[in-house]
Structures are given as structure tokens and as C-alpha cells.
């Protein structure tokens, strides 16, 4: 099952662009042995074609991801709360940009399509929950963020 660990969370990080936050999160996942370094390029290329910014009940978030089985070593999520929002294009209206304050970089493999669908559903389940998004954004540490996120991911069957 997909999990968020404290090692894969950045809190109140300063970045200037969507590409920069994707690279920082990829670096965390590389250090954790979850992905290979080239995963960032896969995700950034996909983001250009299929944007992942989402307007939610709380603050806008982005869920960048890529499908590169040769880059994903272990299903994982890297997460970042941003000191200043950065622009991501809207998933549902690519001509619109959203000022995103939180990013979830998902690394999944298509090798097990059943688990892939379940893991995506688990992550997407947080989007309508404004209270949870607020708690995640206000987290003061990776431990606090991972605990709140982890309990929610475990709730989704």
C-alpha cells in the first residue's frame, strides 16, 4: 500500500517553480530508494502535456506523477507544503493556472494495475477534505504531516 513517510515530506519549502518542487521531491524519493533520478524528467514532461493542478475545497494542490516503470522502484509519495504558492496548470482547464500551496508527487508503477488504481484513489480521496488539507498545510514537521496523511490513506479500502 502507498504510504507517506516523514523522510519524504518537505515543510514550508521555498521554490520558484513547479519544476523545482518536482525535482526536490524526486530527490527525496531517490534518497529513500523509491525512484531513480530521471523520474523528475518523466514527471515534468508529463506535467507539460497533462497538468495536475487541482482546485479543492481548501487550497489548490498539485499531484504530479509519471508512468515510467523503469524509474519507479517502490510505490511512494513525496509531499511538500510551500512557503509561497507556485503556478501549476489546472488539470480540468489547462488554460488556467492555479497558485498551488501543496504538492504530492506520486510514484507508481503500472506493473500491478489493480494496486495502481487503488493507490490513486487513496491519494485523490484527500482532495474534498478541506479540514485535512488545512491540517496538512499547517503541519510543522514531516512526522506530523505523515501521521495525518497516513491515517487517511489507511481509511480508504
Buried (B, 14 or more C-beta within 10 A) or exposed (E): EBBBBBBBBBBEBEBEEBBEBBBBBBBBBBEBEBBBEBBBBBBBEBBEEEBBBBBBEBBBBBBBBBBBEEBBBBBBBBBBBBEEBBEBBBBEEEEEBBEBBBBBBBBBBEEEEEBBEBBBEBBBBBBEBEEBBEBBBEBEEBBBBBBBBBEBBEEBE
